[in-house]
């Protein structure tokens, strides 16, 4: 259901299984991981600015998406939000689907 713009589509479903049981935004988590890996492996300081900009943009986009999801799914999304972290998995917590 991913798209560039934060919108609810017809027959939109709340996904809470698979990678969505570990983090609410697994695509963004992966993108941040790739930026971090590139920054660490490149050894060039200019990548730090790209990493910071990327994290800021993805966190803002995730927040916009969450407002849409909360308006569409209401209490179901609130419960999902309580048990699942936004971007970074918490390995010390047990995930329930």
C-alpha positions as CSV (number, residue, x, y, z in Angstrom):
1,X,0.0,0.0,0.0
2,X,3.1,2.2,-0.1
3,X,3.0,5.4,-2.1
4,X,5.0,8.6,-2.3
5,X,2.1,10.7,-0.8
6,X,0.5,9.8,2.5
7,X,-3.0,8.9,1.3
8,X,-5.6,6.3,2.2
9,X,-6.7,4.2,-0.8
10,X,-9.9,2.4,-1.5
11,X,-9.9,-0.9,0.4
12,X,-6.8,0.2,2.4
13,X,-5.7,-2.5,4.9
14,X,-3.8,-2.1,8.1
15,X,-0.8,-4.4,7.9
16,X,0.5,-5.6,11.2
17,X,2.2,-8.9,10.3
18,X,5.7,-9.8,8.9
19,X,8.1,-6.9,8.9
20,X,5.2,-4.6,10.1
21,X,5.2,-6.5,13.4
22,X,8.7,-5.4,14.1
23,X,8.5,-1.7,13.0
24,X,5.6,0.4,11.7
25,X,7.7,1.7,8.8
26,X,10.1,-1.1,7.7
27,X,10.8,0.5,4.3
28,X,12.0,3.6,6.0
29,X,14.0,1.6,8.5
30,X,15.7,-0.2,5.6
31,X,16.5,3.1,3.8
32,X,18.0,4.6,7.0
33,X,20.1,1.4,7.4
34,X,21.4,1.8,3.8
35,X,22.3,5.4,4.4
36,X,24.0,4.6,7.6
37,X,25.9,1.7,5.9
38,X,27.0,3.9,3.1
39,X,28.1,6.6,5.5
40,X,30.2,4.2,7.5
41,X,31.7,2.4,4.6
42,X,32.5,5.5,2.5
43,X,34.7,7.1,5.1
44,X,33.7,10.5,3.7
45,X,32.2,13.2,6.0
46,X,29.8,14.6,3.4
47,X,27.7,11.4,3.7
48,X,27.0,12.4,7.3
49,X,24.9,15.3,6.0
50,X,23.0,13.0,3.7
51,X,22.4,10.6,6.5
52,X,21.0,13.4,8.7
53,X,18.9,14.8,6.0
54,X,17.6,11.4,5.1
55,X,16.6,10.6,8.6
56,X,14.9,13.9,9.1
57,X,12.9,13.5,5.9
58,X,11.9,9.9,6.6
59,X,10.8,10.7,10.2
60,X,8.7,13.6,8.9
61,X,7.1,11.4,6.2
62,X,6.4,8.6,8.7
63,X,4.7,11.2,11.0
64,X,2.5,12.3,8.1
65,X,1.6,8.8,7.2
66,X,0.7,8.0,10.8
67,X,-1.8,10.9,11.0
68,X,-3.5,9.4,7.9
69,X,-3.5,5.9,9.3
70,X,-4.8,7.0,12.7
71,X,-7.7,8.9,10.9
72,X,-8.6,5.8,8.8
73,X,-8.1,3.0,11.3
74,X,-8.8,4.8,14.6
75,X,-8.4,2.6,17.7
76,X,-6.9,-0.3,15.8
77,X,-4.1,1.9,14.7
78,X,-3.7,3.2,18.3
79,X,-3.3,-0.3,19.6
80,X,-0.8,-1.2,16.8
81,X,1.2,2.0,17.6
82,X,1.3,1.0,21.3
83,X,2.9,-2.4,20.6
84,X,5.1,-1.6,17.6
85,X,7.9,0.9,17.4
86,X,7.9,3.5,14.6
87,X,11.3,3.0,13.0
88,X,13.8,1.1,15.1
89,X,13.0,-2.5,16.3
90,X,13.3,-3.2,20.0
91,X,14.9,-6.6,20.2
92,X,14.5,-6.7,24.0
93,X,10.7,-6.6,23.6
94,X,8.7,-9.6,22.4
95,X,6.6,-8.8,19.3
96,X,3.0,-9.9,19.2
97,X,1.1,-10.1,16.0
